């Protein structure tokens, strides 16, 4: 057998295989072209996914940063009023956020082109200001949630109460 640079194969004539069919018909196998490009397939990259982290909620205390990491790597440090959008590969991700006291973790799977939005809020508690006067510091409770896009429905049928 001879393999040519273009990837095609040739059999020597005495050893060339043939197939027998009914009626004494002989058919030779076609040349096989494996091609050199089959091993160097370039895949077009999938459209990236995006993740947006926002810290602009009116209930935010405005103190202390929120540290965000994606898959164990630092992604953003959010101060009050910040919004950060990052491109990531589609697939599963682990999002962690903390304000040095409280930690929140989200696991999500993003499709190509999908855009996930998260909102971070540092909230004060009911006894926070009492602790501020006694200790000189107070805890900020972390809220870190994914925003769900609201579906807009045109007109929902309204039920009338039977009376």
PyMOL commands that place a pseudoatom at each C-alpha (Angstrom):
pseudoatom trace, name=CA, resn=UNK, resi=1, chain=A, elem=C, hetatm=0, pos=[0.000, 0.000, 0.000]
pseudoatom trace, name=CA, resn=UNK, resi=2, chain=A, elem=C, hetatm=0, pos=[1.274, 3.494, -0.841]
pseudoatom trace, name=CA, resn=UNK, resi=3, chain=A, elem=C, hetatm=0, pos=[0.245, 6.628, 1.041]
pseudoatom trace, name=CA, resn=UNK, resi=4, chain=A, elem=C, hetatm=0, pos=[0.595, 9.799, -0.991]
pseudoatom trace, name=CA, resn=UNK, resi=5, chain=A, elem=C, hetatm=0, pos=[1.308, 13.271, 0.527]
pseudoatom trace, name=CA, resn=UNK, resi=6, chain=A, elem=C, hetatm=0, pos=[-2.298, 14.339, -0.114]
pseudoatom trace, name=CA, resn=UNK, resi=7, chain=A, elem=C, hetatm=0, pos=[-3.476, 11.497, 2.124]
pseudoatom trace, name=CA, resn=UNK, resi=8, chain=A, elem=C, hetatm=0, pos=[-4.798, 9.156, -0.574]
pseudoatom trace, name=CA, resn=UNK, resi=9, chain=A, elem=C, hetatm=0, pos=[-3.976, 5.432, -0.587]
pseudoatom trace, name=CA, resn=UNK, resi=10, chain=A, elem=C, hetatm=0, pos=[-3.060, 3.130, -3.479]
pseudoatom trace, name=CA, resn=UNK, resi=11, chain=A, elem=C, hetatm=0, pos=[-2.827, -0.655, -3.512]
pseudoatom trace, name=CA, resn=UNK, resi=12, chain=A, elem=C, hetatm=0, pos=[-0.240, -2.516, -5.602]
pseudoatom trace, name=CA, resn=UNK, resi=13, chain=A, elem=C, hetatm=0, pos=[-2.003, -4.233, -8.532]
pseudoatom trace, name=CA, resn=UNK, resi=14, chain=A, elem=C, hetatm=0, pos=[-1.393, -7.890, -7.599]
pseudoatom trace, name=CA, resn=UNK, resi=15, chain=A, elem=C, hetatm=0, pos=[-2.535, -7.262, -4.033]
pseudoatom trace, name=CA, resn=UNK, resi=16, chain=A, elem=C, hetatm=0, pos=[-5.364, -4.889, -4.915]
pseudoatom trace, name=CA, resn=UNK, resi=17, chain=A, elem=C, hetatm=0, pos=[-8.417, -6.184, -3.109]
pseudoatom trace, name=CA, resn=UNK, resi=18, chain=A, elem=C, hetatm=0, pos=[-11.632, -6.591, -4.977]
pseudoatom trace, name=CA, resn=UNK, resi=19, chain=A, elem=C, hetatm=0, pos=[-15.110, -7.551, -3.976]
pseudoatom trace, name=CA, resn=UNK, resi=20, chain=A, elem=C, hetatm=0, pos=[-17.192, -10.192, -5.711]
pseudoatom trace, name=CA, resn=UNK, resi=21, chain=A, elem=C, hetatm=0, pos=[-20.885, -9.741, -6.182]
pseudoatom trace, name=CA, resn=UNK, resi=22, chain=A, elem=C, hetatm=0, pos=[-23.500, -11.980, -7.740]
pseudoatom trace, name=CA, resn=UNK, resi=23, chain=A, elem=C, hetatm=0, pos=[-23.197, -12.359, -11.440]
pseudoatom trace, name=CA, resn=UNK, resi=24, chain=A, elem=C, hetatm=0, pos=[-19.392, -12.333, -11.274]
pseudoatom trace, name=CA, resn=UNK, resi=25, chain=A, elem=C, hetatm=0, pos=[-19.263, -8.488, -11.085]
pseudoatom trace, name=CA, resn=UNK, resi=26, chain=A, elem=C, hetatm=0, pos=[-16.028, -7.134, -9.617]
pseudoatom trace, name=CA, resn=UNK, resi=27, chain=A, elem=C, hetatm=0, pos=[-15.779, -3.763, -7.891]
pseudoatom trace, name=CA, resn=UNK, resi=28, chain=A, elem=C, hetatm=0, pos=[-12.606, -2.164, -6.667]
pseudoatom trace, name=CA, resn=UNK, resi=29, chain=A, elem=C, hetatm=0, pos=[-12.623, -0.104, -3.494]
pseudoatom trace, name=CA, resn=UNK, resi=30, chain=A, elem=C, hetatm=0, pos=[-12.380, 3.645, -4.005]
pseudoatom trace, name=CA, resn=UNK, resi=31, chain=A, elem=C, hetatm=0, pos=[-9.232, 5.521, -3.089]
pseudoatom trace, name=CA, resn=UNK, resi=32, chain=A, elem=C, hetatm=0, pos=[-9.342, 6.585, 0.520]
pseudoatom trace, name=CA, resn=UNK, resi=33, chain=A, elem=C, hetatm=0, pos=[-8.619, 10.254, 1.114]
pseudoatom trace, name=CA, resn=UNK, resi=34, chain=A, elem=C, hetatm=0, pos=[-7.965, 10.917, 4.772]
pseudoatom trace, name=CA, resn=UNK, resi=35, chain=A, elem=C, hetatm=0, pos=[-6.706, 14.411, 4.031]
pseudoatom trace, name=CA, resn=UNK, resi=36, chain=A, elem=C, hetatm=0, pos=[-4.150, 16.212, 6.141]
pseudoatom trace, name=CA, resn=UNK, resi=37, chain=A, elem=C, hetatm=0, pos=[-6.750, 18.712, 7.385]
pseudoatom trace, name=CA, resn=UNK, resi=38, chain=A, elem=C, hetatm=0, pos=[-8.718, 16.087, 9.302]
pseudoatom trace, name=CA, resn=UNK, resi=39, chain=A, elem=C, hetatm=0, pos=[-6.207, 16.206, 12.136]
pseudoatom trace, name=CA, resn=UNK, resi=40, chain=A, elem=C, hetatm=0, pos=[-6.032, 19.989, 12.252]
pseudoatom trace, name=CA, resn=UNK, resi=41, chain=A, elem=C, hetatm=0, pos=[-9.706, 20.847, 12.525]
pseudoatom trace, name=CA, resn=UNK, resi=42, chain=A, elem=C, hetatm=0, pos=[-10.209, 24.426, 13.625]
pseudoatom trace, name=CA, resn=UNK, resi=43, chain=A, elem=C, hetatm=0, pos=[-13.431, 24.823, 15.493]
pseudoatom trace, name=CA, resn=UNK, resi=44, chain=A, elem=C, hetatm=0, pos=[-15.098, 28.170, 15.455]
pseudoatom trace, name=CA, resn=UNK, resi=45, chain=A, elem=C, hetatm=0, pos=[-15.256, 29.366, 19.030]
pseudoatom trace, name=CA, resn=UNK, resi=46, chain=A, elem=C, hetatm=0, pos=[-18.674, 29.534, 20.604]
pseudoatom trace, name=CA, resn=UNK, resi=47, chain=A, elem=C, hetatm=0, pos=[-20.148, 32.935, 21.302]
pseudoatom trace, name=CA, resn=UNK, resi=48, chain=A, elem=C, hetatm=0, pos=[-19.026, 33.932, 24.812]
pseudoatom trace, name=CA, resn=UNK, resi=49, chain=A, elem=C, hetatm=0, pos=[-21.439, 34.243, 27.706]
pseudoatom trace, name=CA, resn=UNK, resi=50, chain=A, elem=C, hetatm=0, pos=[-21.522, 37.359, 29.880]
pseudoatom trace, name=CA, resn=UNK, resi=51, chain=A, elem=C, hetatm=0, pos=[-21.949, 37.952, 33.590]
pseudoatom trace, name=CA, resn=UNK, resi=52, chain=A, elem=C, hetatm=0, pos=[-22.822, 41.359, 35.026]
pseudoatom trace, name=CA, resn=UNK, resi=53, chain=A, elem=C, hetatm=0, pos=[-22.312, 42.247, 38.690]
pseudoatom trace, name=CA, resn=UNK, resi=54, chain=A, elem=C, hetatm=0, pos=[-24.188, 45.314, 39.920]
pseudoatom trace, name=CA, resn=UNK, resi=55, chain=A, elem=C, hetatm=0, pos=[-24.083, 47.145, 43.246]
pseudoatom trace, name=CA, resn=UNK, resi=56, chain=A, elem=C, hetatm=0, pos=[-26.504, 50.028, 42.806]
pseudoatom trace, name=CA, resn=UNK, resi=57, chain=A, elem=C, hetatm=0, pos=[-29.467, 49.014, 44.966]
pseudoatom trace, name=CA, resn=UNK, resi=58, chain=A, elem=C, hetatm=0, pos=[-31.012, 51.847, 47.051]
pseudoatom trace, name=CA, resn=UNK, resi=59, chain=A, elem=C, hetatm=0, pos=[-31.068, 49.631, 50.184]
pseudoatom trace, name=CA, resn=UNK, resi=60, chain=A, elem=C, hetatm=0, pos=[-27.264, 49.177, 50.078]
pseudoatom trace, name=CA, resn=UNK, resi=61, chain=A, elem=C, hetatm=0, pos=[-25.496, 50.670, 53.111]
pseudoatom trace, name=CA, resn=UNK, resi=62, chain=A, elem=C, hetatm=0, pos=[-22.710, 51.986, 50.877]
pseudoatom trace, name=CA, resn=UNK, resi=63, chain=A, elem=C, hetatm=0, pos=[-19.931, 50.644, 53.111]
pseudoatom trace, name=CA, resn=UNK, resi=64, chain=A, elem=C, hetatm=0, pos=[-17.398, 47.865, 52.602]
pseudoatom trace, name=CA, resn=UNK, resi=65, chain=A, elem=C, hetatm=0, pos=[-16.533, 46.246, 49.275]
pseudoatom trace, name=CA, resn=UNK, resi=66, chain=A, elem=C, hetatm=0, pos=[-18.021, 43.052, 47.830]
pseudoatom trace, name=CA, resn=UNK, resi=67, chain=A, elem=C, hetatm=0, pos=[-15.354, 40.691, 46.467]
pseudoatom trace, name=CA, resn=UNK, resi=68, chain=A, elem=C, hetatm=0, pos=[-16.472, 38.468, 43.563]
pseudoatom trace, name=CA, resn=UNK, resi=69, chain=A, elem=C, hetatm=0, pos=[-14.686, 35.428, 42.120]
pseudoatom trace, name=CA, resn=UNK, resi=70, chain=A, elem=C, hetatm=0, pos=[-15.536, 33.176, 39.183]
pseudoatom trace, name=CA, resn=UNK, resi=71, chain=A, elem=C, hetatm=0, pos=[-14.292, 29.578, 39.308]
pseudoatom trace, name=CA, resn=UNK, resi=72, chain=A, elem=C, hetatm=0, pos=[-11.817, 30.436, 42.069]
pseudoatom trace, name=CA, resn=UNK, resi=73, chain=A, elem=C, hetatm=0, pos=[-10.248, 33.420, 40.290]
pseudoatom trace, name=CA, resn=UNK, resi=74, chain=A, elem=C, hetatm=0, pos=[-10.796, 36.998, 41.440]
pseudoatom trace, name=CA, resn=UNK, resi=75, chain=A, elem=C, hetatm=0, pos=[-13.189, 38.744, 39.062]
pseudoatom trace, name=CA, resn=UNK, resi=76, chain=A, elem=C, hetatm=0, pos=[-14.211, 42.072, 40.618]
pseudoatom trace, name=CA, resn=UNK, resi=77, chain=A, elem=C, hetatm=0, pos=[-14.197, 44.223, 43.730]
pseudoatom trace, name=CA, resn=UNK, resi=78, chain=A, elem=C, hetatm=0, pos=[-17.475, 46.107, 43.858]
pseudoatom trace, name=CA, resn=UNK, resi=79, chain=A, elem=C, hetatm=0, pos=[-17.858, 49.393, 45.670]
pseudoatom trace, name=CA, resn=UNK, resi=80, chain=A, elem=C, hetatm=0, pos=[-21.232, 51.076, 45.981]
pseudoatom trace, name=CA, resn=UNK, resi=81, chain=A, elem=C, hetatm=0, pos=[-22.423, 52.275, 42.553]
pseudoatom trace, name=CA, resn=UNK, resi=82, chain=A, elem=C, hetatm=0, pos=[-20.219, 49.903, 40.517]
pseudoatom trace, name=CA, resn=UNK, resi=83, chain=A, elem=C, hetatm=0, pos=[-21.335, 47.689, 37.645]
pseudoatom trace, name=CA, resn=UNK, resi=84, chain=A, elem=C, hetatm=0, pos=[-18.943, 45.217, 36.021]
pseudoatom trace, name=CA, resn=UNK, resi=85, chain=A, elem=C, hetatm=0, pos=[-19.614, 43.013, 32.969]
pseudoatom trace, name=CA, resn=UNK, resi=86, chain=A, elem=C, hetatm=0, pos=[-17.268, 40.136, 32.121]
pseudoatom trace, name=CA, resn=UNK, resi=87, chain=A, elem=C, hetatm=0, pos=[-17.158, 37.675, 29.236]
pseudoatom trace, name=CA, resn=UNK, resi=88, chain=A, elem=C, hetatm=0, pos=[-16.778, 34.008, 30.195]
pseudoatom trace, name=CA, resn=UNK, resi=89, chain=A, elem=C, hetatm=0, pos=[-16.764, 30.707, 28.359]
pseudoatom trace, name=CA, resn=UNK, resi=90, chain=A, elem=C, hetatm=0, pos=[-20.145, 29.017, 28.073]
pseudoatom trace, name=CA, resn=UNK, resi=91, chain=A, elem=C, hetatm=0, pos=[-20.592, 26.145, 30.501]
pseudoatom trace, name=CA, resn=UNK, resi=92, chain=A, elem=C, hetatm=0, pos=[-20.714, 25.583, 34.262]
pseudoatom trace, name=CA, resn=UNK, resi=93, chain=A, elem=C, hetatm=0, pos=[-19.363, 28.242, 36.630]
pseudoatom trace, name=CA, resn=UNK, resi=94, chain=A, elem=C, hetatm=0, pos=[-19.080, 28.782, 40.372]
pseudoatom trace, name=CA, resn=UNK, resi=95, chain=A, elem=C, hetatm=0, pos=[-19.664, 32.390, 41.449]
pseudoatom trace, name=CA, resn=UNK, resi=96, chain=A, elem=C, hetatm=0, pos=[-18.610, 33.375, 44.994]
pseudoatom trace, name=CA, resn=UNK, resi=97, chain=A, elem=C, hetatm=0, pos=[-19.080, 36.737, 46.654]
pseudoatom trace, name=CA, resn=UNK, resi=98, chain=A, elem=C, hetatm=0, pos=[-18.161, 37.957, 50.127]
pseudoatom trace, name=CA, resn=UNK, resi=99, chain=A, elem=C, hetatm=0, pos=[-17.902, 41.136, 52.128]
pseudoatom trace, name=CA, resn=UNK, resi=100, chain=A, elem=C, hetatm=0, pos=[-15.216, 39.643, 54.464]
pseudoatom trace, name=CA, resn=UNK, resi=101, chain=A, elem=C, hetatm=0, pos=[-17.911, 38.499, 56.923]
pseudoatom trace, name=CA, resn=UNK, resi=102, chain=A, elem=C, hetatm=0, pos=[-20.609, 36.744, 54.899]
pseudoatom trace, name=CA, resn=UNK, resi=103, chain=A, elem=C, hetatm=0, pos=[-20.139, 34.475, 51.858]
pseudoatom trace, name=CA, resn=UNK, resi=104, chain=A, elem=C, hetatm=0, pos=[-22.611, 33.582, 49.095]
pseudoatom trace, name=CA, resn=UNK, resi=105, chain=A, elem=C, hetatm=0, pos=[-22.084, 30.961, 46.361]
pseudoatom trace, name=CA, resn=UNK, resi=106, chain=A, elem=C, hetatm=0, pos=[-24.021, 30.381, 43.143]
pseudoatom trace, name=CA, resn=UNK, resi=107, chain=A, elem=C, hetatm=0, pos=[-23.566, 27.533, 40.663]
pseudoatom trace, name=CA, resn=UNK, resi=108, chain=A, elem=C, hetatm=0, pos=[-24.804, 28.223, 37.149]
pseudoatom trace, name=CA, resn=UNK, resi=109, chain=A, elem=C, hetatm=0, pos=[-24.498, 26.900, 33.618]
pseudoatom trace, name=CA, resn=UNK, resi=110, chain=A, elem=C, hetatm=0, pos=[-24.394, 29.489, 30.847]
pseudoatom trace, name=CA, resn=UNK, resi=111, chain=A, elem=C, hetatm=0, pos=[-25.258, 28.852, 27.205]
pseudoatom trace, name=CA, resn=UNK, resi=112, chain=A, elem=C, hetatm=0, pos=[-23.393, 30.629, 24.390]
pseudoatom trace, name=CA, resn=UNK, resi=113, chain=A, elem=C, hetatm=0, pos=[-24.599, 34.234, 24.226]
pseudoatom trace, name=CA, resn=UNK, resi=114, chain=A, elem=C, hetatm=0, pos=[-26.445, 34.042, 27.575]
pseudoatom trace, name=CA, resn=UNK, resi=115, chain=A, elem=C, hetatm=0, pos=[-26.213, 37.038, 29.923]
pseudoatom trace, name=CA, resn=UNK, resi=116, chain=A, elem=C, hetatm=0, pos=[-26.511, 36.451, 33.676]
pseudoatom trace, name=CA, resn=UNK, resi=117, chain=A, elem=C, hetatm=0, pos=[-26.988, 39.445, 35.970]
pseudoatom trace, name=CA, resn=UNK, resi=118, chain=A, elem=C, hetatm=0, pos=[-26.216, 39.478, 39.685]
pseudoatom trace, name=CA, resn=UNK, resi=119, chain=A, elem=C, hetatm=0, pos=[-26.991, 42.147, 42.237]
pseudoatom trace, name=CA, resn=UNK, resi=120, chain=A, elem=C, hetatm=0, pos=[-24.969, 42.606, 45.423]
pseudoatom trace, name=CA, resn=UNK, resi=121, chain=A, elem=C, hetatm=0, pos=[-26.227, 44.473, 48.474]
pseudoatom trace, name=CA, resn=UNK, resi=122, chain=A, elem=C, hetatm=0, pos=[-24.526, 45.133, 51.819]
pseudoatom trace, name=CA, resn=UNK, resi=123, chain=A, elem=C, hetatm=0, pos=[-27.428, 45.559, 54.271]
pseudoatom trace, name=CA, resn=UNK, resi=124, chain=A, elem=C, hetatm=0, pos=[-27.518, 46.739, 57.827]
pseudoatom trace, name=CA, resn=UNK, resi=125, chain=A, elem=C, hetatm=0, pos=[-29.416, 44.710, 60.401]
pseudoatom trace, name=CA, resn=UNK, resi=126, chain=A, elem=C, hetatm=0, pos=[-31.816, 45.816, 63.133]
pseudoatom trace, name=CA, resn=UNK, resi=127, chain=A, elem=C, hetatm=0, pos=[-29.073, 45.918, 65.785]
pseudoatom trace, name=CA, resn=UNK, resi=128, chain=A, elem=C, hetatm=0, pos=[-26.315, 47.218, 63.513]
pseudoatom trace, name=CA, resn=UNK, resi=129, chain=A, elem=C, hetatm=0, pos=[-26.359, 50.804, 64.742]
pseudoatom trace, name=CA, resn=UNK, resi=130, chain=A, elem=C, hetatm=0, pos=[-26.427, 49.683, 68.386]
pseudoatom trace, name=CA, resn=UNK, resi=131, chain=A, elem=C, hetatm=0, pos=[-23.263, 47.695, 67.715]
pseudoatom trace, name=CA, resn=UNK, resi=132, chain=A, elem=C, hetatm=0, pos=[-21.759, 50.725, 65.981]
pseudoatom trace, name=CA, resn=UNK, resi=133, chain=A, elem=C, hetatm=0, pos=[-22.091, 52.760, 69.167]
pseudoatom trace, name=CA, resn=UNK, resi=134, chain=A, elem=C, hetatm=0, pos=[-20.819, 49.943, 71.421]
pseudoatom trace, name=CA, resn=UNK, resi=135, chain=A, elem=C, hetatm=0, pos=[-18.046, 48.449, 69.275]
pseudoatom trace, name=CA, resn=UNK, resi=136, chain=A, elem=C, hetatm=0, pos=[-17.290, 51.163, 66.786]
pseudoatom trace, name=CA, resn=UNK, resi=137, chain=A, elem=C, hetatm=0, pos=[-18.202, 48.796, 63.922]
pseudoatom trace, name=CA, resn=UNK, resi=138, chain=A, elem=C, hetatm=0, pos=[-21.265, 46.925, 62.746]
pseudoatom trace, name=CA, resn=UNK, resi=139, chain=A, elem=C, hetatm=0, pos=[-21.933, 43.869, 60.596]
pseudoatom trace, name=CA, resn=UNK, resi=140, chain=A, elem=C, hetatm=0, pos=[-23.166, 44.263, 57.047]
pseudoatom trace, name=CA, resn=UNK, resi=141, chain=A, elem=C, hetatm=0, pos=[-25.263, 41.365, 55.833]
pseudoatom trace, name=CA, resn=UNK, resi=142, chain=A, elem=C, hetatm=0, pos=[-24.585, 40.323, 52.248]
pseudoatom trace, name=CA, resn=UNK, resi=143, chain=A, elem=C, hetatm=0, pos=[-27.350, 39.776, 49.735]
pseudoatom trace, name=CA, resn=UNK, resi=144, chain=A, elem=C, hetatm=0, pos=[-26.009, 38.413, 46.457]
pseudoatom trace, name=CA, resn=UNK, resi=145, chain=A, elem=C, hetatm=0, pos=[-28.675, 37.136, 44.073]
pseudoatom trace, name=CA, resn=UNK, resi=146, chain=A, elem=C, hetatm=0, pos=[-29.170, 36.502, 40.392]
pseudoatom trace, name=CA, resn=UNK, resi=147, chain=A, elem=C, hetatm=0, pos=[-31.643, 38.867, 38.797]
pseudoatom trace, name=CA, resn=UNK, resi=148, chain=A, elem=C, hetatm=0, pos=[-34.418, 37.034, 37.019]
pseudoatom trace, name=CA, resn=UNK, resi=149, chain=A, elem=C, hetatm=0, pos=[-35.660, 38.795, 33.929]
pseudoatom trace, name=CA, resn=UNK, resi=150, chain=A, elem=C, hetatm=0, pos=[-39.315, 39.579, 34.350]
pseudoatom trace, name=CA, resn=UNK, resi=151, chain=A, elem=C, hetatm=0, pos=[-41.619, 38.230, 31.701]
pseudoatom trace, name=CA, resn=UNK, resi=152, chain=A, elem=C, hetatm=0, pos=[-44.036, 40.750, 30.338]
pseudoatom trace, name=CA, resn=UNK, resi=153, chain=A, elem=C, hetatm=0, pos=[-47.459, 39.360, 29.584]
pseudoatom trace, name=CA, resn=UNK, resi=154, chain=A, elem=C, hetatm=0, pos=[-49.898, 41.353, 27.553]
pseudoatom trace, name=CA, resn=UNK, resi=155, chain=A, elem=C, hetatm=0, pos=[-53.303, 40.766, 29.001]
pseudoatom trace, name=CA, resn=UNK, resi=156, chain=A, elem=C, hetatm=0, pos=[-53.968, 37.982, 31.420]
pseudoatom trace, name=CA, resn=UNK, resi=157, chain=A, elem=C, hetatm=0, pos=[-57.555, 36.755, 31.532]
pseudoatom trace, name=CA, resn=UNK, resi=158, chain=A, elem=C, hetatm=0, pos=[-59.203, 37.984, 34.675]
pseudoatom trace, name=CA, resn=UNK, resi=159, chain=A, elem=C, hetatm=0, pos=[-61.541, 35.752, 36.609]
pseudoatom trace, name=CA, resn=UNK, resi=160, chain=A, elem=C, hetatm=0, pos=[-64.710, 37.145, 37.984]
pseudoatom trace, name=CA, resn=UNK, resi=161, chain=A, elem=C, hetatm=0, pos=[-65.840, 36.093, 41.412]
pseudoatom trace, name=CA, resn=UNK, resi=162, chain=A, elem=C, hetatm=0, pos=[-69.059, 34.161, 41.352]
pseudoatom trace, name=CA, resn=UNK, resi=163, chain=A, elem=C, hetatm=0, pos=[-71.573, 36.002, 43.359]
for i in range(1, 163): cmd.bond("trace and resi %d" % i, "trace and resi %d" % (i + 1))
show_as sticks, trace
zoom trace
